[in-house]
Amino acid sequence: MKLRDAPSACPSLWRCLPCPPAELRLDLVLSSGQSFRWWESSPGAWTGVLGGRVWTLRQDGDRLWYTVYGEEEEERDGCPAKAAKLDAAETDRILRDYFQLDVGLSALYRAWGAADPLFHKVAKDFPGVRVLRQDPVECLFSFICTSNNHISRITAMIERLCQAFGRRLCCLDSRPFHAFPSLSALTGADAEARLRALGFGYRAKFVSGSARAIADGLGPEGLCQLRTAPYAEARKVLCALPGVGAKVADCVCLLSLDKAEAVPVDTHVWHIARQRYGVALSGKSLTPRAYQEIGDFFRGLWGAHAGWAQAVLFCADLRKGQKPASSQHQAWET
């Protein structure tokens, strides 16, 4: 199956949502290390996997256009695909939920800028950076893979993970797409060995170990129910899992569990807090106490959506340091 043409060429295959660039910039959000399932399939068009389906998204003025591809038939030689039969209202809902479009981003930018002159100075060149609302299982296992890693390598690892353990969805321009693995697929006795063979290194035991811990404990439903738990409680549950420290837990809290106040902190953010904001911290390294102090500082500065504000500054730093042919930068607060 071929990637579908631009919306102006094939309007019957595309739907759109009203969404001005000040509320969402696909190019900034989908390339900034929040998710690792999207690629720029043509200039201005992003193709990826969401909700067990393959989508292509693009923006045109104040509209967000999208098309959804159907699953392929059992015969795969020519990569045929069935027509997608999703209800239009449901696809709209999925996108609105994923991009959290009910959150007024422009108003938040104004509030953050009024409270923080540094944010105001940086953010004017980076509008429309919002936080995704991802599936908790996918988000958790993706960020377990981010330790001491950078975006391009993480993306390749997640692709191998999905190919090896996930359900095949369809093939576009000879490129196969797979769903993110189910929890049960990652709990097999040979999962760790297979992951090591795929190049996951020490992260293999954390992926398989956390999969087993969740399967034997709260389950995928319980993981999702952490969305209604207080931030501190959700963070504590996550930090009890193999391979999940404070940074990964905060990324998962922010990007999938509705904890907008979660501020992931790494040594990069630690330096920003000290050097740009003049935060006086106890100790000369990123200790657990310093980690908490930095998060509390930014929550006090930016308010209830502090994690969203940090996403803007992280995106700005990533873009300003990015080399044209590379994304050799660390992913979200790894």
Secondary structure, 3 states (H helix, E strand, C coil): CCCCCCCCCCHHHCEEEECCCCCCCHHHHCCCCCCCCEEEEECCEEEEEECCEEEEEEEECCEEEEEEECCCCCCCCCCCCCCCCCCHHHHHHHHHHHCCCCCCHHHHHHHHHHHCHHHHHHHCCCCCCCCCCCCHHHHHHHHHCCCCCEHHHHHHHHHHHHHHHCCEEEEECCEEEECCCCCHHHCCCCHHHHHHHCCCCCHHHHHHHHHHHHHHCCHHHHHHHHHHCCHHHHHHHHHCCCCCCHHHHHHHHHHHCCCCCCCCCCHHHHHHHHHHCCCCCCCCCCCHHHHHHHHHHHHHHHCCCHHHHHHHHHHHHHHHCCCCCCCCCECCCC
